[in-house]
Amino acid sequence: KILLIFLSISIIVLSSSTVTADENLTDLGNTIIVDDSSTNQMNEPTIQTAIDNASAGDTIEITGTNYEHCHFIVDKPLTIVSNVGTKMSTCPSNIKGSDGIGIFYFNENASGSILSGFTFSNDAAKRGSVDPYAIYINGASNIEITNCKITQVTDGPGIYIVNGSDININHDSVKKSNKGIYITDSNDINITQSAI
């Protein structure tokens, strides 16, 4: 009987410690997968929907290889990644709140975000639009842009940073942009192992 009681207590203790470990994993954030079911992000905005529904600290993994009509506003700290070199292009329309025609717009609430593994092209200016960009960081800090390729931004910057701080641009390339990286009123901008 004593052995049976001891085993029961041991099982209860082990079960409670397992629950605690699982709760700690949940604190690290969730991963949200966005597939290629909607390549036209204006008609069916699966990526912006994932961003809107995510919680601070979540990871959004984009598994499709090509998306068009891309205009995304990030307003919380997120990790947004592609492991397949996802290509994204824009169109000549402005999403309210994004300060121009571009693909990823990080506002001050997105501090702490990571963007990794994408290829961007924005030729909206050819159609008469103004203020094109691929990535715009406005008022945010502690942002990391890594392993991204910007192949074209007609008449605008590939990466545009305003009032930013502690921004890390690593292993990126920017080509065929009027201004490769445009930085104003910012500090601690680190650009390493990149081709601009």
Secondary structure, 3 states (H helix, E strand, C coil): CHHHHHHHHHHHHHHHHHHHHHHHHHCCCCEEEECCCCCECCCCCHHHHHHHHCCCCCEEEECCCEEECCCEEECCCCEEECCCCCEEECCCCCCCCCCCECCEEECHHHCCCEEECCEEEECHHHHCCCCECCEEEECCEEEEEECCEEEEEEEEEEEEEECCEEEEEECCEECCEEEEEEEECCEEEEEECCEC
